[in-house]
Amino acid sequence: MSELATAGVAPGLTTTRAPFIELAQAAGQLYIEQPYELYSAENHQTWSRLLQRMRPRWEHYANPRFLEGIETLRLDPDQVPRCADINRFLEPRTGFKAKPVSGYVPAYKFFDCLKRREFPTTITVRDGGSLDYLPEPDIFHDIAGHVPMHTDRGFADALVQFGQFAERAARRAGEIRDEAERIRVLTSNVKGLARFFWFTVEFGLMRESPGAPIAPGRALAYGSGLLSSYGELAHCVDSPAVQRFPAQTEWILNQYFEIHHYQPLLFVIEDFAHLFYLVHDLERRLDAGLLDNLQPGEPEVNEVDLRSFLDAALAQ
C-alpha cells in the first residue's frame, strides 16, 4: 500500500476531489503507483457506466484497430482498471505501458515518456455527474481512449517517433545564442507539435477503407479525444457541421484549435502507414526550421511547458 494511501486519506479518486493526488503533488511526486485500494464504489460505478454506454458507439464509429485493442485489453466492465493488468496485455505487443501520474505532465517530459514507450496515465475518475464533458483527462480518457491504440504496432511506432521530436526541438533551440529568439523559435515549435498531436492522436479520423470518399459515415475515429467522448464521437462522423479534410502536415501545423467545444474541423488519414509518413514529414520540417514561424493562435504555450523545453535546451 502506498505511503500516501496510509496517511489518513479518505477513499475516492475523483478528478474533483482526490486528497491522495493533492498530497502526491505537494510532495513533488509526478510518477506514482496506482493506489487501487482508494477507489470508491462510486468510482467503480462511474467507470462501469462510461464503458457500458460507449461500447455501442465504438462499434459504430471507431476504427477496427481500436476495436481490436479494446478486445486485447479485456477491460473489466465493473471495475476501474489496474494499470499493472493493462500492461500485462499491452507490453508484449508493442512495448508500451501505462505509467500512472499525479497530474499534468510538462510537455517535454510527456514527449520523453512516449519516446520510452511509456504513456503518462491519469488515475482519477471523473465525477458521475459529468459523464459527457471533462476539460482535463481522467482514467477513462487515458485507458479507454488512448491505450487501445497503443496495442497496434504501426500506431505505437509512430507515437515513439513523435516522442523523439521534443529532444530535437530542444537541441535546435540550444544552438540559438539570443535568448529572445530562442524562446520565440521554441514557442513556435512547441505550438506545432501540440497541434500535430491534437489533430492526429487526440482528434484524428481515418478513412473507413482506403480510397473511400470523405463524407459523413465514411471516416471513423481513432483519436482518443473522440473515442472517449459519447457526444463528440457520433458528431465527428455524422454531423454535416464538421469539416473533414485530407491530412496534410502543413495544414495541421498552421491550424489553431480550441478545447471547450466540439471540433468543427478535423483531418482524415488513410491508415497508420499514412500517419507514420506524416510523422516523418513533421521530422523533416522540424529539422529544416519550418516549424519556427507557424501561424499564431491557439494553443497558447504555457510557462510550464515552455520551461520544460528551455531547461532541456540549455542542458544540451
C-alpha positions in Angstrom: 0.0 0.0 0.0 1.2 3.5 -0.9 2.7 5.7 1.9 0.2 8.4 1.0 -2.6 5.9 1.0 -2.0 5.2 4.7 -1.8 8.9 5.7 -5.4 9.1 6.6 -6.6 9.9 3.1 -10.3 9.3 2.6 -11.2 6.8 -0.1 -12.1 8.0 -3.5 -10.0 9.1 -6.5 -12.3 11.6 -8.3 -11.0 14.3 -10.6 -12.7 17.0 -8.4 -11.7 15.5 -5.1 -8.7 13.3 -4.5 -6.6 14.0 -1.4 -4.1 11.4 -2.4 -3.4 13.3 -5.6 -3.1 16.6 -3.7 -0.6 15.0 -1.3 1.4 13.5 -4.1 1.6 16.8 -5.9 2.6 18.6 -2.7 5.4 16.1 -2.3 6.6 16.6 -5.8 5.7 13.1 -6.9 4.8 13.2 -10.6 5.2 9.5 -11.3 3.3 7.4 -8.8 1.9 4.0 -8.0 -1.8 3.5 -8.6 -3.4 3.3 -5.1 -6.1 0.9 -6.1 -7.5 0.5 -2.6 -8.6 4.2 -2.6 -11.1 3.8 -5.4 -14.6 4.2 -4.0 -17.8 2.3 -5.0 -18.9 5.5 -6.8 -15.6 5.5 -8.8 -16.2 1.9 -10.0 -19.8 2.6 -10.8 -18.8 5.7 -12.9 -16.3 3.6 -14.8 -18.9 1.0 -15.5 -21.5 3.5 -16.7 -18.9 5.1 -19.0 -17.8 1.8 -20.5 -21.3 0.4 -21.0 -22.7 3.3 -22.8 -19.6 3.8 -25.0 -19.4 0.2 -26.3 -22.3 0.6 -28.8 -20.9 3.9 -30.1 -17.4 2.3 -30.5 -18.9 -0.5 -32.6 -20.5 2.1 -34.9 -17.9 4.9 -35.0 -14.5 3.6 -34.0 -11.9 2.3 -36.5 -11.3 -1.5 -36.5 -7.8 -1.3 -34.9 -9.3 0.5 -31.9 -11.9 -2.3 -31.5 -9.2 -4.9 -31.7 -7.3 -3.0 -29.0 -10.4 -3.0 -26.7 -10.7 -6.7 -27.1 -7.0 -7.2 -26.4 -7.1 -5.2 -23.1 -10.1 -7.1 -21.8 -11.3 -4.1 -19.8 -13.4 -5.1 -16.7 -16.9 -3.7 -17.2 -17.4 -3.4 -13.4 -14.1 -2.2 -12.0 -11.7 0.6 -12.7 -8.7 -0.9 -14.5 -5.4 -1.7 -12.8 -2.6 -0.2 -14.8 -0.5 -3.3 -14.0 -3.2 -5.6 -15.5 -3.3 -3.4 -18.6 0.4 -3.5 -19.0 0.4 -7.3 -18.9 -1.6 -7.3 -22.2 0.0 -4.3 -23.7 3.8 -4.6 -23.3 4.2 -7.9 -25.1 2.5 -6.5 -28.2 4.2 -3.1 -28.7 6.4 -2.5 -25.6 4.1 0.3 -24.4 3.0 0.6 -20.8 0.6 2.9 -18.9 2.6 5.0 -16.4 0.5 6.4 -13.6 1.0 10.2 -12.9 -0.3 12.5 -10.2 -1.4 15.3 -12.6 -0.3 17.5 -15.5 3.0 16.3 -17.2 5.1 19.1 -18.6 5.3 18.8 -22.4 9.0 17.9 -22.7 8.6 15.1 -20.0 5.4 13.9 -21.8 7.3 13.5 -25.1 10.2 11.8 -23.3 7.8 9.3 -21.9 6.4 8.5 -25.4 10.0 8.0 -26.6 10.5 5.4 -24.0 7.1 3.7 -24.8 5.5 4.9 -21.6 2.2 6.7 -21.6 1.5 9.1 -18.7 -1.8 7.9 -17.3 -4.2 9.8 -15.1 -5.6 7.5 -12.4 -8.6 9.6 -11.2 -12.2 9.0 -12.3 -14.5 11.8 -13.5 -17.5 12.7 -11.3 -20.5 10.6 -12.0 -22.5 13.8 -12.8 -20.1 14.8 -15.6 -20.1 11.9 -17.9 -20.3 13.8 -21.1 -17.6 16.5 -20.8 -14.4 16.8 -18.8 -11.8 19.6 -19.5 -9.0 17.5 -18.1 -8.1 13.9 -18.7 -9.2 11.0 -16.4 -8.5 7.3 -16.4 -11.4 6.6 -18.8 -9.9 9.1 -21.4 -6.4 7.7 -21.0 -7.1 3.9 -20.6 -10.3 3.5 -22.7 -9.5 6.4 -25.2 -5.7 6.3 -25.7 -4.4 2.9 -24.7 -6.3 0.6 -27.1 -4.5 2.3 -30.0 -1.2 1.5 -28.3 -1.8 -2.2 -29.0 -1.3 -1.5 -32.7 2.3 -1.8 -33.8 2.1 0.8 -36.5 0.4 3.4 -34.3 2.8 2.7 -31.4 5.9 3.1 -33.6 4.6 6.4 -34.9 4.0 7.6 -31.4 7.5 6.7 -30.3 8.9 8.6 -33.4 6.8 11.6 -32.5 8.1 11.4 -28.9 11.7 11.9 -30.1 10.9 15.3 -31.6 11.0 17.2 -28.2 14.7 16.4 -27.9 15.3 17.5 -31.5 13.4 20.8 -30.9 15.3 21.4 -27.7 18.7 20.7 -29.3 17.9 23.2 -32.1 16.9 25.8 -29.6 20.0 25.3 -27.6 22.1 26.3 -30.6 20.4 29.8 -30.7 22.5 32.3 -28.7 20.0 35.1 -28.5 17.6 34.3 -25.6 14.6 36.1 -27.0 15.0 34.4 -30.4 15.5 31.0 -28.7 12.2 31.5 -26.8 10.3 32.6 -29.9 11.5 29.7 -32.0 10.9 27.2 -29.3 7.4 28.5 -28.7 6.5 28.1 -32.3 8.0 24.6 -32.4 6.0 23.5 -29.3 2.9 25.0 -30.7 3.4 23.0 -33.9 4.0 19.7 -32.0 0.9 20.4 -29.9 -1.3 20.9 -33.0 0.0 17.8 -34.6 -0.7 15.7 -31.5 -4.2 17.3 -31.2 -5.3 16.7 -34.8 -3.9 13.1 -35.0 -3.5 11.3 -31.7 -6.3 13.2 -29.9 -8.8 14.1 -32.7 -7.8 12.1 -35.7 -10.2 10.4 -38.2 -9.3 7.5 -40.5 -11.0 6.5 -43.8 -13.3 3.6 -43.3 -11.5 1.9 -46.2 -8.5 3.1 -48.3 -9.7 5.3 -51.2 -13.2 5.8 -49.8 -14.6 9.3 -50.3 -14.5 11.7 -47.2 -18.2 12.1 -46.4 -20.4 11.6 -43.3 -20.2 8.0 -42.3 -17.1 7.3 -44.3 -14.4 8.4 -41.8 -14.0 6.6 -38.5 -12.4 7.8 -35.3 -9.0 6.8 -34.0 -8.3 9.9 -31.9 -8.6 9.4 -28.1 -10.5 12.7 -27.5 -13.2 11.4 -29.9 -13.2 7.8 -28.7 -13.7 8.8 -25.0 -16.5 11.3 -25.7 -20.0 9.9 -26.0 -21.4 13.0 -27.8 -18.5 14.0 -30.0 -17.8 10.5 -31.3 -21.1 10.5 -33.1 -20.9 14.2 -34.0 -17.4 13.9 -35.6 -18.6 11.2 -38.0 -22.2 12.1 -38.8 -22.5 15.9 -38.4 -22.6 17.9 -41.6 -21.3 20.8 -39.5 -17.8 19.2 -39.2 -15.3 19.9 -42.0 -13.2 16.8 -42.7 -10.0 17.4 -44.8 -7.3 15.0 -46.0 -4.5 15.2 -43.5 -1.5 17.3 -44.7 1.3 18.2 -42.4 1.5 21.9 -43.3 -2.3 22.4 -42.8 -2.2 20.6 -39.4 0.7 22.7 -38.2 -0.9 26.0 -39.0 -4.5 25.2 -37.8 -5.4 26.5 -34.4 -7.8 24.7 -32.1 -10.0 25.4 -29.1 -10.7 22.7 -26.5 -14.0 23.7 -24.9 -16.5 22.7 -27.7 -16.9 20.1 -30.3 -14.3 20.4 -33.0 -15.6 22.0 -36.3 -12.6 20.9 -38.4 -10.8 17.5 -38.4 -8.2 15.8 -40.5 -8.5 12.3 -42.1 -5.7 9.9 -42.6 -5.8 6.9 -44.9 -4.3 4.4 -42.5 -1.5 4.2 -39.9 1.1 3.9 -42.7 -0.1 7.4 -43.7 0.2 8.6 -40.1 3.8 7.3 -40.0 4.5 9.2 -43.2 3.1 12.4 -41.7 5.3 11.9 -38.6 8.4 11.6 -40.8 7.3 14.7 -42.7 7.0 16.5 -39.4 10.5 15.4 -38.5 11.8 16.8 -41.9 10.0 20.1 -41.4 11.3 20.4 -37.8 14.9 19.9 -38.8 14.6 22.3 -41.7 13.3 25.1 -39.5 9.8 25.0 -41.0 8.1 25.0 -37.5 9.9 28.2 -36.5 7.3 30.6 -37.9 3.9 29.0 -37.7 0.6 30.7 -37.8 -0.1 32.3 -34.4 -3.2 31.4 -32.3 -4.2 28.5 -30.1 -2.9 26.7 -28.4 -1.1 29.1 -26.2 2.2 27.6 -24.9 2.0 27.8 -21.1 5.0 28.7 -19.0 5.4 25.2 -17.5 5.6 23.6 -21.0 7.9 26.2 -22.3 10.2 26.0 -19.3 10.4 22.2 -19.7 11.8 22.7 -23.2 14.0 25.6 -22.3 15.6 23.6 -19.5 16.3 20.7 -21.9 17.7 23.1 -24.5 20.1 24.7 -22.1 21.2 21.3 -20.9 22.3 20.3 -24.4 
